[in-house]
Amino acid sequence: MSDHDPARTPAPAALDRFRALVTADPALQADLAAPLDVDAFMELAVARAAEAGLALGRDEIAAAARPDPAGVARWLPVREFAPDWPGEAWLPAHLDPAPDPYVGWTHVGGAPLEGPFYAEALRAAQARPFNRAFPHRNRLADFVAAAAGRERTPDGLIFHMSRCGSTLVSQMLAASPANTVVSEAQPIDGAVQLEAMGWPEGPLAAMVSAAGCRRRPGERRLFLKADCWHSLAWTLYRRAFPATPWVFLYRDPLEVLASQARAPGVETTPGALPFQIPGLDPTATPEDEYRAAFLGRTCAAAAEAFGQGGGLLVSYEELPEAVWTRILPHFGVTLDPDERAAMARAAVMDAKAPQRRFNPDAEAKRAEATERLAQLAQRHMAEPHRRLAALRGR
């Protein structure tokens, strides 16, 4: 047969053939995902490929597993997409929106979600050579279609205005082995952004199901902590999870602005979102005023959503006791003594640095707030804050 015969199909490269084998074999995935060291991983991969009759060279594995600390590979053209989700040892790691939206997964094995935020929980797994050499990606339409039959509804949704105790609440919930808490996950934020821009597939429900798909032994509840701007997208969550109870946490505006001035949040930075919030022009407003107006809008949106039902408003001053007295009863959760003890231990630690005990900082934040911040808090946040307090009943 001629080399130019169009009926001839070139044999796939050894690495591509090995990737196909790995994709179909969860036990082989777990074996290859174990090594942290690149050399150990290469030796193991070459050996496992040889057992499958494939002459895979170290250079091919080394190139595939090359470290990418800046994440450049995410923006290069993607050669291969899988039609289905991987197994329960994987979690969605990112949703890249353009030009062809796709979901990238990370193999995390049996490790629980630990750390205050979803990205932190995945960071160690993403550094493993296996995840660089054997990526799993779905085009967004395939990802959403594959969610059929795997749907999972959260037991509670946590919205917040930022820097108001929401991380404390999520860390307390996560202290119980019966709970999985997905906290400010980038792929969920990406799904919300796409839906807010009118993406037709409706990826939010699918993404939450994927992030909560790993059920550890004894785990029976799923909670989702949203990003701070997501109260503005409350209707999207209500469409995805119409019966799920939700809470909105808020705090004295001046204390929140002082915290934001010390370390601005990504979401509150002008231009961070790929669309403009009506009435807020990030190009024409000073950054500090944009931030105050933005946070005021999140509070106003929560107050508006509260009138639609299913919600609970919780002030920072009520924590941590409100987790037991208000939030968990609202979510329909009854704790056993061991769960309550674990949550009580988490309650006295710093939510964002769980290795340290928490020190109250409200007075310090108010003391460092400038007159400019006080003016911005009064101009953009005071009225929504008063409305939340009135709806809360105190």
C-alpha positions in Angstrom: 0.0 0.0 0.0 1.4 3.4 -1.0 2.4 5.9 1.7 0.0 8.3 0.0 -3.0 5.9 0.1 -5.8 7.9 1.8 -7.2 4.7 3.3 -4.1 4.2 5.4 -4.4 5.4 9.1 -1.1 6.2 10.8 -0.4 4.3 14.0 -0.9 6.5 17.1 2.1 7.6 19.0 3.0 5.4 22.0 2.2 8.2 24.4 -1.3 8.8 22.9 -2.0 5.0 23.1 -0.8 4.9 26.7 -3.0 7.9 27.5 -6.0 6.0 26.1 -5.2 3.0 28.4 -4.8 5.2 31.4 -8.1 7.0 30.8 -9.9 3.7 30.8 -8.2 2.3 33.9 -8.9 3.9 37.3 -6.4 1.6 39.1 -3.6 2.6 36.7 -4.5 6.2 37.2 -4.1 5.8 41.0 -0.8 4.0 40.5 0.7 6.7 38.3 -0.7 9.5 40.4 1.1 8.4 43.5 4.7 9.6 42.8 5.5 13.3 43.6 9.0 13.1 42.1 9.2 13.5 38.3 12.0 10.9 37.9 10.0 8.3 39.9 7.0 9.1 37.9 8.9 8.7 34.6 10.3 5.3 35.7 6.9 4.1 36.7 5.2 5.3 33.5 7.8 3.7 31.3 7.5 0.4 33.2 3.7 0.4 33.0 3.7 1.2 29.3 6.2 -1.6 28.7 3.8 -4.0 30.5 1.2 -2.9 28.0 3.5 -3.6 25.1 4.3 0.1 24.4 7.8 1.4 23.9 7.4 4.7 25.7 10.6 6.7 26.1 11.6 8.8 29.1 11.9 11.9 26.9 8.3 11.7 25.9 7.1 11.4 29.5 9.5 14.1 30.6 8.1 16.5 28.0 4.6 15.7 28.9 5.2 16.1 32.7 7.3 19.3 32.4 6.4 21.8 35.3 4.2 24.7 34.2 4.1 27.1 37.2 2.6 29.9 35.3 -0.2 27.8 33.8 0.8 28.6 30.3 -0.4 25.2 29.0 -4.0 26.1 29.7 -3.9 28.7 27.0 -2.2 26.6 24.3 -4.3 24.8 21.7 -5.9 21.7 23.1 -5.3 18.5 21.1 -7.6 16.1 22.8 -11.0 16.2 24.5 -12.8 13.4 26.3 -16.6 13.0 25.8 -17.3 11.9 29.3 -16.3 12.8 32.9 -13.5 10.9 34.5 -14.0 8.8 37.6 -14.7 9.9 41.1 -10.9 10.4 41.8 -11.1 13.6 39.7 -12.4 17.0 40.3 -13.0 19.9 37.9 -10.1 22.4 38.2 -10.9 25.1 35.8 -13.3 26.3 33.1 -11.6 28.1 30.3 -14.1 30.3 28.4 -12.5 31.1 25.1 -12.5 30.5 22.2 -14.0 27.0 22.7 -15.0 26.6 26.4 -13.7 23.5 28.1 -13.4 22.0 31.6 -10.1 20.8 32.8 -10.0 18.1 35.6 -7.4 17.2 38.2 -6.9 13.7 39.7 -7.0 14.1 43.5 -7.3 10.5 44.5 -9.1 9.8 47.8 -7.9 13.0 49.5 -10.6 15.1 51.1 -11.1 18.8 50.2 -8.9 20.6 52.7 -8.1 24.2 53.1 -10.3 27.3 53.2 -10.7 27.5 49.4 -11.2 25.0 46.6 -8.1 26.1 44.7 -5.9 25.4 47.8 -7.4 21.9 48.1 -6.4 21.1 44.5 -3.0 22.8 44.5 -1.0 19.8 45.8 -2.6 17.4 43.4 -2.1 19.7 40.4 1.7 19.7 41.1 1.9 15.9 40.7 3.6 14.9 37.4 0.6 12.6 36.6 -1.8 15.6 36.2 0.5 17.4 33.8 1.2 14.3 31.7 -2.3 12.9 31.6 -4.8 15.8 31.5 -8.5 15.2 31.2 -10.6 17.8 29.4 -14.2 18.0 28.2 -15.7 20.5 25.8 -18.3 22.4 27.8 -21.3 21.0 25.8 -20.0 17.4 26.4 -19.4 18.2 30.0 -23.0 19.4 30.6 -24.4 16.5 28.6 -22.4 14.0 30.7 -23.9 15.3 33.9 -27.2 13.6 33.1 -27.8 10.9 35.8 -25.0 12.3 38.0 -26.8 15.4 39.4 -26.2 16.4 42.9 -28.0 19.1 44.7 -26.3 21.0 47.6 -27.8 20.9 51.0 -27.1 24.6 51.5 -25.8 27.6 49.6 -23.6 30.2 51.3 -23.6 33.7 49.8 -21.7 36.6 51.3 -20.5 40.2 50.9 -16.8 39.3 51.4 -14.7 39.5 54.6 -17.7 38.8 56.8 -17.2 35.3 58.3 -18.2 33.1 55.4 -14.9 31.3 55.5 -15.4 30.6 59.2 -18.8 29.1 58.4 -17.5 26.9 55.6 -14.5 25.8 57.8 -16.8 24.9 60.6 -19.0 22.9 58.3 -16.0 21.2 56.7 -14.8 20.1 60.2 -17.4 17.3 60.1 -16.5 14.3 58.0 -20.2 14.0 57.1 -19.9 17.3 55.1 -18.2 18.2 51.9 -17.8 22.0 51.4 -16.9 23.4 48.0 -15.6 26.9 48.7 -15.3 29.6 46.0 -14.4 27.1 43.3 -13.0 28.7 40.1 -14.8 26.4 37.7 -18.1 27.2 39.4 -17.4 30.9 39.2 -16.6 30.4 35.5 -19.9 28.6 35.0 -21.8 31.4 36.7 -20.0 34.0 34.5 -20.9 32.1 31.4 -24.6 31.7 32.4 -24.7 35.4 33.3 -23.5 36.1 29.7 -26.3 33.9 28.3 -24.4 30.7 27.6 -27.1 28.3 26.5 -25.9 25.0 28.0 -26.5 26.0 31.6 -23.3 24.7 33.1 -23.8 25.8 36.7 -25.8 22.8 37.9 -23.5 20.4 36.1 -20.4 22.1 37.6 -21.7 21.9 41.1 -22.5 18.2 40.6 -19.0 17.6 39.3 -17.4 19.4 42.2 -19.4 17.4 44.6 -19.2 14.0 42.9 -16.7 12.4 45.2 -18.6 10.9 48.1 -16.2 9.8 50.8 -17.2 7.1 53.3 -19.6 8.6 55.8 -20.1 11.8 53.8 -23.8 12.7 53.4 -24.0 16.4 52.9 -22.8 18.9 50.3 -22.5 22.7 50.9 -21.4 25.3 48.5 -19.8 28.6 49.4 -20.2 31.0 46.4 -17.9 33.8 45.4 -18.7 37.2 46.9 -20.4 38.6 43.7 -22.7 35.7 43.2 -25.6 37.2 45.1 -25.9 39.3 41.9 -26.5 36.0 40.1 -28.9 34.6 42.6 -31.6 33.9 40.0 -29.1 31.6 38.2 -28.6 29.6 41.4 -32.4 29.6 42.0 -32.9 28.2 38.5 -30.3 25.5 39.1 -31.4 24.6 42.6 -34.9 25.9 43.2 -35.5 24.2 46.6 -32.0 24.6 48.2 -31.9 26.8 51.3 -29.4 29.6 51.3 -27.8 32.1 53.6 -26.3 35.5 53.1 -23.6 36.7 55.5 -22.8 40.4 55.9 -20.8 42.7 58.1 -20.4 46.4 59.1 -19.5 48.1 55.8 -16.5 50.1 57.2 -14.9 46.9 58.5 -15.3 45.2 55.2 -13.9 48.2 53.3 -10.9 48.4 55.6 -10.2 44.7 55.0 -10.5 45.2 51.2 -8.2 48.2 51.4 -5.6 46.1 53.1 -5.8 43.3 50.6 -8.2 43.9 47.7 -10.2 40.9 46.6 -9.9 39.8 42.9 -13.7 40.0 42.3 -13.9 43.6 43.6 -11.2 44.9 41.3 -12.6 46.9 38.4 -12.6 44.9 35.2 -12.3 41.5 36.9 -15.6 40.3 35.6 -16.0 39.8 31.8 -19.2 41.9 31.8 -20.3 45.2 33.3 -22.7 45.4 36.2 -25.5 47.8 35.3 -24.7 51.2 36.6 -21.1 50.5 37.5 -18.5 51.6 35.0 -15.1 50.2 36.0 -13.3 52.6 33.6 -14.9 55.8 35.0 -14.9 55.1 38.7 -11.9 55.3 41.2 -11.0 51.8 42.3 -11.9 52.3 45.9 -15.3 53.8 45.0 -16.0 51.0 42.5 -15.2 48.5 45.3 -17.6 50.1 47.7 -20.4 50.4 45.1 -19.8 46.8 44.0 -20.1 45.5 47.6 -23.2 47.6 48.1 -24.8 46.1 45.1 -24.1 42.5 46.4 -25.9 43.5 49.7 -28.8 45.1 47.8 -29.1 42.0 45.6 -29.3 39.7 48.7 -32.0 41.9 50.2 -34.0 41.6 47.0 -33.5 37.8 46.8 -34.6 37.5 50.5 -38.1 38.5 49.4 -38.3 35.6 47.1 -38.0 33.0 49.9 -35.6 30.3 51.0 -33.0 32.6 52.5 -31.5 33.5 55.8 -29.6 36.7 56.7 -26.8 36.4 59.2 -24.6 39.2 60.6 -20.9 38.7 61.4 -21.6 39.6 65.0 -23.8 36.5 65.4 -20.9 34.1 64.6 -19.9 31.4 65.4 -23.0 30.7 67.5 -25.3 31.3 64.5 -23.9 28.2 62.8 -25.6 26.0 65.4 -28.6 28.2 66.3 -29.6 29.5 62.9 -27.7 28.3 59.8 -27.7 24.5 60.4 -31.4 24.5 61.4 -32.2 26.5 58.3 -30.3 23.9 56.2 -32.3 21.2 57.9 -29.2 19.7 59.6 -29.1 18.0 63.0 -25.6 17.4 64.4 -24.4 14.5 66.4 -22.2 15.2 69.4 -18.9 14.4 67.5 -19.8 16.7 64.7 -20.6 19.6 67.0 -17.3 19.1 68.9 -15.4 19.1 65.7 -17.1 22.3 64.6 -16.5 23.9 68.0 -12.8 23.3 67.6 -12.7 24.8 64.1 -14.6 27.9 65.4 -11.7 29.1 67.6 -9.2 29.0 64.8 -8.4 31.6 62.1 -10.6 30.6 59.2 -8.1 31.6 56.5 -5.0 30.3 58.5 -6.4 27.3 60.4 -3.1 26.6 62.1 -3.5 29.8 64.2 -6.1 30.8 66.8 -8.5 33.5 65.8 -8.0 37.0 67.2 -11.0 39.4 66.9 -10.1 42.3 64.5 -13.2 44.5 64.2 -11.8 47.3 66.4 -8.5 47.2 64.5 -10.2 47.4 61.2 -12.3 50.4 62.2 -9.3 52.1 63.7 -7.3 51.9 60.4 -10.3 53.0 58.2 -9.7 56.4 56.7 -12.2 59.2 56.4 -12.3 58.4 52.7 -13.4 54.8 53.4 -16.0 56.1 55.9 -17.5 58.4 53.2 -17.6 55.6 50.6 -19.2 53.2 53.1 -21.9 55.8 53.9 -22.5 56.6 50.2 -22.7 53.1 48.7 -23.2 50.6 51.5 -25.0 52.1 54.5 -28.5 51.8 53.0 -28.2 48.2 51.8 -26.7 47.3 55.2 -29.6 48.9 57.0 -32.1 47.1 54.8 -30.4 43.7 55.5 -30.5 44.4 59.3 -34.2 45.3 59.1 -35.1 42.2 57.1 -33.1 40.1 59.6 -35.2 41.6 62.3 -32.6 43.3 64.4 
